[in-house]
Amino acid sequence: MEENNILAQFCLLTGLDQEQAQEYSALLQSARRQVEGQLSPQAEPDCARQMLEQLAAAIAWQNYLNLKQSDSPRRISTPDLTVEWQENSSQQAARQLVDSLRQSLADLLETGFAFLLA
């Protein structure tokens, strides 16, 4: 997977320009390593490289939104009133995109579950 391609996809998803997105290079690298770590040993990633890069960018976008959300309180309580913020539409869209890409790449990715047959 090419980091520049992941960065370009991340910019499209976040609306950041490349200079602004560079500030989140750790998120991009982490997402790339996460996807690479989930690849099945028998997978041939070259045939789906573009979708794998899109998945890495979507994971980075999801983490970016979570990071931005953590900057603000999620709940404020007083004796008479409690206000709680729910997941916003961007977070829902990011989660749906990640889930959809993972489903499309299911034959290349390991689920993380293993069963021992005795």
N, CA, C and O atoms as a GROMACS GRO file, in nm:
protein
  472
    1MET      N    1   0.084  -0.118   0.000
    1MET     CA    2   0.000   0.000   0.000
    1MET      C    3   0.089   0.125   0.000
    1MET      O    4   0.190   0.131   0.070
    2GLU      N    5   0.049   0.220  -0.078
    2GLU     CA    6   0.124   0.345  -0.090
    2GLU      C    7   0.069   0.449   0.008
    2GLU      O    8  -0.051   0.477   0.009
    3GLU      N    9   0.158   0.506   0.089
    3GLU     CA   10   0.115   0.606   0.186
    3GLU      C   11   0.056   0.730   0.119
    3GLU      O   12  -0.038   0.791   0.172
    4ASN      N   13   0.109   0.768   0.003
    4ASN     CA   14   0.056   0.886  -0.067
    4ASN      C   15  -0.087   0.863  -0.114
    4ASN      O   16  -0.168   0.956  -0.112
    5ASN      N   17  -0.119   0.741  -0.155
    5ASN     CA   18  -0.256   0.710  -0.196
    5ASN      C   19  -0.351   0.713  -0.076
    5ASN      O   20  -0.463   0.761  -0.085
    6ILE      N   21  -0.304   0.660   0.037
    6ILE     CA   22  -0.384   0.662   0.160
    6ILE      C   23  -0.407   0.807   0.203
    6ILE      O   24  -0.517   0.844   0.243
    7LEU      N   25  -0.302   0.888   0.195
    7LEU     CA   26  -0.312   1.029   0.231
    7LEU      C   27  -0.413   1.101   0.141
    7LEU      O   28  -0.494   1.180   0.190
    8ALA      N   29  -0.409   1.074   0.012
    8ALA     CA   30  -0.503   1.138  -0.081
    8ALA      C   31  -0.647   1.100  -0.049
    8ALA      O   32  -0.736   1.185  -0.051
    9GLN      N   33  -0.670   0.973  -0.019
    9GLN     CA   34  -0.806   0.928   0.017
    9GLN      C   35  -0.849   0.992   0.149
    9GLN      O   36  -0.964   1.034   0.162
   10PHE      N   37  -0.758   1.001   0.245
   10PHE     CA   38  -0.787   1.064   0.374
   10PHE      C   39  -0.826   1.210   0.355
   10PHE      O   40  -0.918   1.259   0.420
   11CYS      N   41  -0.756   1.280   0.266
   11CYS     CA   42  -0.788   1.420   0.237
   11CYS      C   43  -0.929   1.434   0.180
   11CYS      O   44  -1.004   1.525   0.216
   12LEU      N   45  -0.965   1.343   0.091
   12LEU     CA   46  -1.100   1.346   0.035
   12LEU      C   47  -1.206   1.325   0.143
   12LEU      O   48  -1.310   1.391   0.142
   13LEU      N   49  -1.179   1.234   0.234
   13LEU     CA   50  -1.278   1.203   0.339
   13LEU      C   51  -1.290   1.314   0.443
   13LEU      O   52  -1.400   1.344   0.489
   14THR      N   53  -1.177   1.374   0.480
   14THR     CA   54  -1.179   1.474   0.588
   14THR      C   55  -1.201   1.616   0.539
   14THR      O   56  -1.246   1.701   0.615
   15GLY      N   57  -1.170   1.641   0.410
   15GLY     CA   58  -1.177   1.778   0.360
   15GLY      C   59  -1.052   1.858   0.392
   15GLY      O   60  -1.046   1.978   0.364
   16LEU      N   61  -0.952   1.794   0.450
   16LEU     CA   62  -0.825   1.861   0.480
   16LEU      C   63  -0.739   1.866   0.354
   16LEU      O   64  -0.750   1.780   0.268
   17ASP      N   65  -0.653   1.967   0.345
   17ASP     CA   66  -0.556   1.965   0.236
   17ASP      C   67  -0.438   1.877   0.280
   17ASP      O   68  -0.431   1.835   0.396
   18GLN      N   69  -0.346   1.851   0.188
   18GLN     CA   70  -0.237   1.757   0.220
   18GLN      C   71  -0.149   1.807   0.333
   18GLN      O   72  -0.101   1.727   0.414
   19GLU      N   73  -0.127   1.936   0.340
   19GLU     CA   74  -0.043   1.991   0.447
   19GLU      C   75  -0.110   1.971   0.584
   19GLU      O   76  -0.044   1.931   0.680
   20GLN      N   77  -0.240   1.998   0.591
   20GLN     CA   78  -0.313   1.978   0.716
   20GLN      C   79  -0.317   1.829   0.752
   20GLN      O   80  -0.303   1.792   0.869
   21ALA      N   81  -0.337   1.746   0.653
   21ALA     CA   82  -0.348   1.602   0.677
   21ALA      C   83  -0.217   1.542   0.725
   21ALA      O   84  -0.217   1.442   0.796
   22GLN      N   85  -0.104   1.603   0.688
   22GLN     CA   86   0.026   1.554   0.733
   22GLN      C   87   0.038   1.554   0.885
   22GLN      O   88   0.113   1.476   0.943
   23GLU      N   89  -0.037   1.643   0.950
   23GLU     CA   90  -0.036   1.649   1.097
   23GLU      C   91  -0.090   1.519   1.158
   23GLU      O   92  -0.064   1.490   1.274
   24TYR      N   93  -0.165   1.442   1.079
   24TYR     CA   94  -0.225   1.318   1.126
   24TYR      C   95  -0.156   1.197   1.066
   24TYR      O   96  -0.218   1.091   1.051
   25SER      N   97  -0.029   1.211   1.032
   25SER     CA   98   0.045   1.101   0.968
   25SER      C   99   0.051   0.978   1.059
   25SER      O  100   0.053   0.865   1.010
   26ALA      N  101   0.054   0.998   1.190
   26ALA     CA  102   0.056   0.883   1.281
   26ALA      C  103  -0.073   0.802   1.270
   26ALA      O  104  -0.070   0.679   1.277
   27LEU      N  105  -0.187   0.871   1.252
   27LEU     CA  106  -0.314   0.800   1.232
   27LEU      C  107  -0.312   0.720   1.103
   27LEU      O  108  -0.361   0.606   1.098
   28LEU      N  109  -0.256   0.779   0.998
   28LEU     CA  110  -0.249   0.712   0.869
   28LEU      C  111  -0.158   0.589   0.875
   28LEU      O  112  -0.193   0.483   0.823
   29GLN      N  113  -0.044   0.603   0.939
   29GLN     CA  114   0.050   0.491   0.951
   29GLN      C  115  -0.010   0.380   1.036
   29GLN      O  116   0.004   0.262   1.004
   30SER      N  117  -0.077   0.417   1.142
   30SER     CA  118  -0.141   0.318   1.228
   30SER      C  119  -0.249   0.241   1.154
   30SER      O  120  -0.259   0.119   1.166
   31ALA      N  121  -0.330   0.313   1.077
   31ALA     CA  122  -0.437   0.249   1.000
   31ALA      C  123  -0.378   0.155   0.895
   31ALA      O  124  -0.430   0.046   0.873
   32ARG      N  125  -0.270   0.198   0.828
   32ARG     CA  126  -0.205   0.112   0.727
   32ARG      C  127  -0.152  -0.015   0.792
   32ARG      O  128  -0.171  -0.125   0.738
   33ARG      N  129  -0.086  -0.001   0.906
   33ARG     CA  130  -0.034  -0.120   0.977
   33ARG      C  131  -0.147  -0.211   1.023
   33ARG      O  132  -0.134  -0.334   1.020
   34GLN      N  133  -0.259  -0.152   1.064
   34GLN     CA  134  -0.374  -0.231   1.107
   34GLN      C  135  -0.426  -0.316   0.992
   34GLN      O  136  -0.453  -0.435   1.009
   35VAL      N  137  -0.442  -0.255   0.876
   35VAL     CA  138  -0.491  -0.328   0.758
   35VAL      C  139  -0.390  -0.435   0.718
   35VAL      O  140  -0.428  -0.549   0.692
   36GLU      N  141  -0.263  -0.400   0.713
   36GLU     CA  142  -0.160  -0.498   0.675
   36GLU      C  143  -0.156  -0.613   0.774
   36GLU      O  144  -0.132  -0.728   0.735
   37GLY      N  145  -0.179  -0.585   0.901
   37GLY     CA  146  -0.180  -0.689   1.004
   37GLY      C  147  -0.299  -0.782   0.994
   37GLY      O  148  -0.294  -0.895   1.044
   38GLN      N  149  -0.406  -0.737   0.930
   38GLN     CA  150  -0.526  -0.819   0.916
   38GLN      C  151  -0.527  -0.902   0.789
   38GLN      O  152  -0.616  -0.986   0.769
   39LEU      N  153  -0.429  -0.880   0.702
   39LEU     CA  154  -0.424  -0.957   0.577
   39LEU      C  155  -0.400  -1.104   0.605
   39LEU      O  156  -0.315  -1.141   0.686
   40SER      N  157  -0.475  -1.185   0.539
   40SER     CA  158  -0.459  -1.330   0.548
   40SER      C  159  -0.324  -1.367   0.486
   40SER      O  160  -0.283  -1.306   0.387
   41PRO      N  161  -0.254  -1.466   0.542
   41PRO     CA  162  -0.124  -1.505   0.486
   41PRO      C  163  -0.129  -1.547   0.340
   41PRO      O  164  -0.032  -1.525   0.266
   42GLN      N  165  -0.238  -1.606   0.295
   42GLN     CA  166  -0.250  -1.649   0.156
   42GLN      C  167  -0.308  -1.541   0.065
   42GLN      O  168  -0.326  -1.564  -0.054
   43ALA      N  169  -0.336  -1.424   0.119
   43ALA     CA  170  -0.395  -1.316   0.040
   43ALA      C  171  -0.293  -1.258  -0.057
   43ALA      O  172  -0.173  -1.253  -0.029
   44GLU      N  173  -0.342  -1.215  -0.171
   44GLU     CA  174  -0.261  -1.144  -0.269
   44GLU      C  175  -0.308  -0.999  -0.271
   44GLU      O  176  -0.399  -0.964  -0.347
   45PRO      N  177  -0.246  -0.914  -0.188
   45PRO     CA  178  -0.296  -0.778  -0.173
   45PRO      C  179  -0.286  -0.691  -0.296
   45PRO      O  180  -0.357  -0.591  -0.306
   46ASP      N  181  -0.199  -0.726  -0.391
   46ASP     CA  182  -0.185  -0.642  -0.511
   46ASP      C  183  -0.314  -0.635  -0.592
   46ASP      O  184  -0.342  -0.533  -0.656
   47CYS      N  185  -0.392  -0.742  -0.590
   47CYS     CA  186  -0.515  -0.742  -0.670
   47CYS      C  187  -0.621  -0.649  -0.612
   47CYS      O  188  -0.714  -0.609  -0.683
   48ALA      N  189  -0.610  -0.613  -0.486
   48ALA     CA  190  -0.709  -0.525  -0.422
   48ALA      C  191  -0.641  -0.408  -0.351
   48ALA      O  192  -0.693  -0.356  -0.253
   49ARG      N  193  -0.526  -0.368  -0.402
   49ARG     CA  194  -0.446  -0.264  -0.336
   49ARG      C  195  -0.526  -0.136  -0.316
   49ARG      O  196  -0.520  -0.076  -0.208
   50GLN      N  197  -0.600  -0.093  -0.417
   50GLN     CA  198  -0.676   0.032  -0.407
   50GLN      C  199  -0.781   0.024  -0.297
   50GLN      O  200  -0.798   0.119  -0.221
   51MET      N  201  -0.852  -0.088  -0.288
   51MET     CA  202  -0.954  -0.102  -0.182
   51MET      C  203  -0.890  -0.112  -0.044
   51MET      O  204  -0.945  -0.062   0.054
   52LEU      N  205  -0.773  -0.176  -0.035
   52LEU     CA  206  -0.702  -0.182   0.092
   52LEU      C  207  -0.656  -0.043   0.136
   52LEU      O  208  -0.661  -0.009   0.254
   53GLU      N  209  -0.612   0.038   0.040
   53GLU     CA  210  -0.574   0.176   0.071
   53GLU      C  211  -0.696   0.257   0.114
   53GLU      O  212  -0.687   0.340   0.204
   54GLN      N  213  -0.810   0.233   0.049
   54GLN     CA  214  -0.933   0.301   0.089
   54GLN      C  215  -0.973   0.261   0.230
   54GLN      O  216  -1.019   0.345   0.308
   55LEU      N  217  -0.957   0.133   0.263
   55LEU     CA  218  -0.989   0.088   0.399
   55LEU      C  219  -0.898   0.155   0.501
   55LEU      O  220  -0.945   0.200   0.605
   56ALA      N  221  -0.769   0.163   0.472
   56ALA     CA  222  -0.676   0.229   0.564
   56ALA      C  223  -0.714   0.376   0.582
   56ALA      O  224  -0.711   0.427   0.694
   57ALA      N  225  -0.750   0.444   0.473
   57ALA     CA  226  -0.791   0.584   0.483
   57ALA      C  227  -0.921   0.599   0.562
   57ALA      O  228  -0.935   0.692   0.641
   58ALA      N  229  -1.014   0.507   0.543
   58ALA     CA  230  -1.141   0.511   0.616
   58ALA      C  231  -1.120   0.487   0.765
   58ALA      O  232  -1.185   0.552   0.848
   59ILE      N  233  -1.031   0.396   0.800
   59ILE     CA  234  -0.999   0.372   0.941
   59ILE      C  235  -0.935   0.496   1.001
   59ILE      O  236  -0.967   0.535   1.113
   60ALA      N  237  -0.842   0.558   0.926
   60ALA     CA  238  -0.779   0.681   0.974
   60ALA      C  239  -0.883   0.792   0.991
   60ALA      O  240  -0.877   0.868   1.087
   61TRP      N  241  -0.978   0.801   0.898
   61TRP     CA  242  -1.086   0.901   0.907
   61TRP      C  243  -1.169   0.877   1.032
   61TRP      O  244  -1.202   0.970   1.105
   62GLN      N  245  -1.203   0.752   1.056
   62GLN     CA  246  -1.282   0.717   1.175
   62GLN      C  247  -1.206   0.756   1.302
   62GLN      O  248  -1.265   0.812   1.394
   63ASN      N  249  -1.078   0.727   1.306
   63ASN     CA  250  -0.996   0.763   1.422
   63ASN      C  251  -0.980   0.914   1.435
   63ASN      O  252  -0.978   0.967   1.546
   64TYR      N  253  -0.970   0.983   1.322
   64TYR     CA  254  -0.963   1.130   1.320
   64TYR      C  255  -1.090   1.189   1.380
   64TYR      O  256  -1.084   1.280   1.463
   65LEU      N  257  -1.206   1.138   1.339
   65LEU     CA  258  -1.333   1.188   1.393
   65LEU      C  259  -1.345   1.159   1.541
   65LEU      O  260  -1.394   1.243   1.617
   66ASN      N  261  -1.302   1.041   1.584
   66ASN     CA  262  -1.304   1.008   1.726
   66ASN      C  263  -1.213   1.100   1.805
   66ASN      O  264  -1.246   1.142   1.916
   67LEU      N  265  -1.097   1.132   1.748
   67LEU     CA  266  -1.003   1.223   1.813
   67LEU      C  267  -1.064   1.362   1.826
   67LEU      O  268  -1.054   1.425   1.932
   68LYS      N  269  -1.126   1.409   1.720
   68LYS     CA  270  -1.189   1.541   1.723
   68LYS      C  271  -1.307   1.544   1.821
   68LYS      O  272  -1.329   1.644   1.889
   69GLN      N  273  -1.381   1.435   1.828
   69GLN     CA  274  -1.495   1.426   1.920
   69GLN      C  275  -1.448   1.427   2.065
   69GLN      O  276  -1.516   1.481   2.152
   70SER      N  277  -1.332   1.367   2.091
   70SER     CA  278  -1.284   1.359   2.229
   70SER      C  279  -1.241   1.494   2.282
   70SER      O  280  -1.221   1.510   2.403
   71ASP      N  281  -1.226   1.594   2.193
   71ASP     CA  282  -1.190   1.728   2.237
   71ASP      C  283  -1.306   1.798   2.309
   71ASP      O  284  -1.284   1.895   2.381
   72SER      N  285  -1.426   1.749   2.291
   72SER     CA  286  -1.542   1.813   2.352
   72SER      C  287  -1.610   1.714   2.447
   72SER      O  288  -1.605   1.593   2.425
   73PRO      N  289  -1.675   1.766   2.550
   73PRO     CA  290  -1.743   1.676   2.643
   73PRO      C  291  -1.860   1.605   2.576
   73PRO      O  292  -1.925   1.660   2.488
   74ARG      N  293  -1.885   1.482   2.618
   74ARG     CA  294  -1.994   1.404   2.560
   74ARG      C  295  -2.120   1.411   2.646
   74ARG      O  296  -2.229   1.378   2.601
   75ARG      N  297  -2.102   1.455   2.771
   75ARG     CA  298  -2.216   1.459   2.861
   75ARG      C  299  -2.197   1.570   2.963
   75ARG      O  300  -2.089   1.585   3.022
   76ILE      N  301  -2.301   1.646   2.984
   76ILE     CA  302  -2.301   1.748   3.087
   76ILE      C  303  -2.423   1.723   3.174
   76ILE      O  304  -2.534   1.709   3.124
   77SER      N  305  -2.401   1.717   3.304
   77SER     CA  306  -2.512   1.690   3.397
   77SER      C  307  -2.521   1.798   3.503
   77SER      O  308  -2.420   1.848   3.554
   78THR      N  309  -2.644   1.834   3.535
   78THR     CA  310  -2.674   1.920   3.648
   78THR      C  311  -2.781   1.847   3.729
   78THR      O  312  -2.833   1.746   3.682
   79PRO      N  313  -2.813   1.894   3.847
   79PRO     CA  314  -2.918   1.825   3.923
   79PRO      C  315  -3.052   1.815   3.851
   79PRO      O  316  -3.127   1.721   3.872
   80ASP      N  317  -3.081   1.913   3.764
   80ASP     CA  318  -3.210   1.916   3.697
   80ASP      C  319  -3.208   1.867   3.552
   80ASP      O  320  -3.314   1.836   3.496
   81LEU      N  321  -3.092   1.860   3.492
   81LEU     CA  322  -3.086   1.835   3.348
   81LEU      C  323  -2.959   1.760   3.311
   81LEU      O  324  -2.852   1.785   3.367
   82THR      N  325  -2.970   1.669   3.216
   82THR     CA  326  -2.855   1.600   3.160
   82THR      C  327  -2.861   1.612   3.008
   82THR      O  328  -2.963   1.580   2.946
   83VAL      N  329  -2.752   1.657   2.950
   83VAL     CA  330  -2.742   1.669   2.804
   83VAL      C  331  -2.631   1.575   2.759
   83VAL      O  332  -2.520   1.579   2.812
   84GLU      N  333  -2.663   1.491   2.661
   84GLU     CA  334  -2.565   1.395   2.612
   84GLU      C  335  -2.559   1.403   2.459
   84GLU      O  336  -2.662   1.405   2.392
   85TRP      N  337  -2.437   1.407   2.406
   85TRP     CA  338  -2.417   1.412   2.262
   85TRP      C  339  -2.409   1.272   2.208
   85TRP      O  340  -2.346   1.185   2.267
   86GLN      N  341  -2.473   1.251   2.095
   86GLN     CA  342  -2.471   1.121   2.028
   86GLN      C  343  -2.368   1.125   1.915
   86GLN      O  344  -2.316   1.230   1.878
   87GLU      N  345  -2.341   1.008   1.863
   87GLU     CA  346  -2.251   0.997   1.749
   87GLU      C  347  -2.306   1.083   1.635
   87GLU      O  348  -2.425   1.075   1.603
   88ASN      N  349  -2.220   1.164   1.573
   88ASN     CA  350  -2.270   1.249   1.465
   88ASN      C  351  -2.274   1.173   1.333
   88ASN      O  352  -2.226   1.060   1.324
   89SER      N  353  -2.330   1.236   1.232
   89SER     CA  354  -2.350   1.168   1.104
   89SER      C  355  -2.218   1.133   1.036
   89SER      O  356  -2.210   1.032   0.967
   90SER      N  357  -2.115   1.214   1.055
   90SER     CA  358  -1.984   1.181   0.997
   90SER      C  359  -1.927   1.055   1.060
   90SER      O  360  -1.869   0.971   0.990
   91GLN      N  361  -1.943   1.040   1.190
   91GLN     CA  362  -1.894   0.920   1.258
   91GLN      C  363  -1.971   0.796   1.210
   91GLN      O  364  -1.912   0.690   1.191
   92GLN      N  365  -2.100   0.810   1.192
   92GLN     CA  366  -2.181   0.700   1.140
   92GLN      C  367  -2.137   0.664   0.999
   92GLN      O  368  -2.126   0.546   0.965
   93ALA      N  369  -2.112   0.765   0.916
   93ALA     CA  370  -2.069   0.741   0.779
   93ALA      C  371  -1.932   0.673   0.776
   93ALA      O  372  -1.909   0.583   0.695
   94ALA      N  373  -1.842   0.714   0.864
   94ALA     CA  374  -1.709   0.653   0.869
   94ALA      C  375  -1.720   0.507   0.911
   94ALA      O  376  -1.655   0.420   0.852
   95ARG      N  377  -1.801   0.480   1.011
   95ARG     CA  378  -1.819   0.342   1.057
   95ARG      C  379  -1.879   0.256   0.946
   95ARG      O  380  -1.835   0.143   0.925
   96GLN      N  381  -1.978   0.309   0.876
   96GLN     CA  382  -2.042   0.234   0.768
   96GLN      C  383  -1.945   0.208   0.653
   96GLN      O  384  -1.946   0.101   0.593
   97LEU      N  385  -1.862   0.307   0.621
   97LEU     CA  386  -1.763   0.290   0.515
   97LEU      C  387  -1.661   0.183   0.552
   97LEU      O  388  -1.628   0.097   0.470
   98VAL      N  389  -1.611   0.188   0.674
   98VAL     CA  390  -1.514   0.087   0.720
   98VAL      C  391  -1.578  -0.051   0.715
   98VAL      O  392  -1.517  -0.146   0.666
   99ASP      N  393  -1.699  -0.064   0.766
   99ASP     CA  394  -1.768  -0.193   0.766
   99ASP      C  395  -1.789  -0.245   0.624
   99ASP      O  396  -1.769  -0.363   0.596
  100SER      N  397  -1.831  -0.155   0.534
  100SER     CA  398  -1.856  -0.194   0.396
  100SER      C  399  -1.727  -0.240   0.326
  100SER      O  400  -1.728  -0.341   0.256
  101LEU      N  401  -1.620  -0.167   0.346
  101LEU     CA  402  -1.492  -0.205   0.284
  101LEU      C  403  -1.440  -0.336   0.343
  101LEU      O  404  -1.388  -0.421   0.269
  102ARG      N  405  -1.454  -0.354   0.474
  102ARG     CA  406  -1.411  -0.480   0.535
  102ARG      C  407  -1.491  -0.597   0.478
  102ARG      O  408  -1.437  -0.705   0.453
  103GLN      N  409  -1.620  -0.576   0.458
  103GLN     CA  410  -1.704  -0.680   0.403
  103GLN      C  411  -1.662  -0.712   0.259
  103GLN      O  412  -1.657  -0.829   0.220
  104SER      N  413  -1.632  -0.611   0.181
  104SER     CA  414  -1.588  -0.631   0.043
  104SER      C  415  -1.454  -0.703   0.035
  104SER      O  416  -1.426  -0.774  -0.062
  105LEU      N  417  -1.372  -0.683   0.137
  105LEU     CA  418  -1.238  -0.742   0.139
  105LEU      C  419  -1.231  -0.866   0.228
  105LEU      O  420  -1.122  -0.910   0.264
  106ALA      N  421  -1.345  -0.921   0.264
  106ALA     CA  422  -1.350  -1.031   0.361
  106ALA      C  423  -1.264  -1.150   0.321
  106ALA      O  424  -1.210  -1.218   0.408
  107ASP      N  425  -1.251  -1.176   0.192
  107ASP     CA  426  -1.172  -1.290   0.149
  107ASP      C  427  -1.021  -1.266   0.165
  107ASP      O  428  -0.943  -1.361   0.158
  108LEU      N  429  -0.979  -1.140   0.187
  108LEU     CA  430  -0.838  -1.109   0.205
  108LEU      C  431  -0.800  -1.085   0.351
  108LEU      O  432  -0.683  -1.096   0.389
  109LEU      N  433  -0.900  -1.052   0.433
  109LEU     CA  434  -0.873  -1.014   0.571
  109LEU      C  435  -0.908  -1.127   0.668
  109LEU      O  436  -1.005  -1.201   0.649
  110GLU      N  437  -0.827  -1.139   0.771
  110GLU     CA  438  -0.858  -1.234   0.877
  110GLU      C  439  -0.954  -1.168   0.975
  110GLU      O  440  -0.946  -1.047   0.997
  111THR      N  441  -1.042  -1.245   1.032
  111THR     CA  442  -1.141  -1.190   1.124
  111THR      C  443  -1.087  -1.170   1.264
  111THR      O  444  -1.143  -1.093   1.342
  112GLY      N  445  -0.979  -1.238   1.297
  112GLY     CA  446  -0.925  -1.229   1.432
  112GLY      C  447  -0.977  -1.338   1.522
  112GLY      O  448  -0.933  -1.349   1.637
  113PHE      N  449  -1.068  -1.418   1.473
  113PHE     CA  450  -1.120  -1.529   1.551
  113PHE      C  451  -1.052  -1.658   1.507
  113PHE      O  452  -1.029  -1.680   1.388
  114ALA      N  453  -1.021  -1.740   1.603
  114ALA     CA  454  -0.961  -1.870   1.571
  114ALA      C  455  -1.028  -1.977   1.656
  114ALA      O  456  -1.059  -1.955   1.773
  115PHE      N  457  -1.050  -2.090   1.596
  115PHE     CA  458  -1.112  -2.201   1.668
  115PHE      C  459  -1.014  -2.317   1.668
  115PHE      O  460  -0.951  -2.348   1.567
  116LEU      N  461  -1.002  -2.380   1.781
  116LEU     CA  462  -0.914  -2.494   1.793
  116LEU      C  463  -1.000  -2.619   1.782
  116LEU      O  464  -1.089  -2.642   1.863
  117LEU      N  465  -0.971  -2.699   1.682
  117LEU     CA  466  -1.043  -2.825   1.663
  117LEU      C  467  -0.965  -2.935   1.730
  117LEU      O  468  -0.846  -2.952   1.705
  118ALA      N  469  -1.032  -3.009   1.815
  118ALA     CA  470  -0.964  -3.117   1.888
  118ALA      C  471  -0.998  -3.250   1.825
  118ALA      O  472  -0.951  -3.354   1.872
   0.00000   0.00000   0.00000
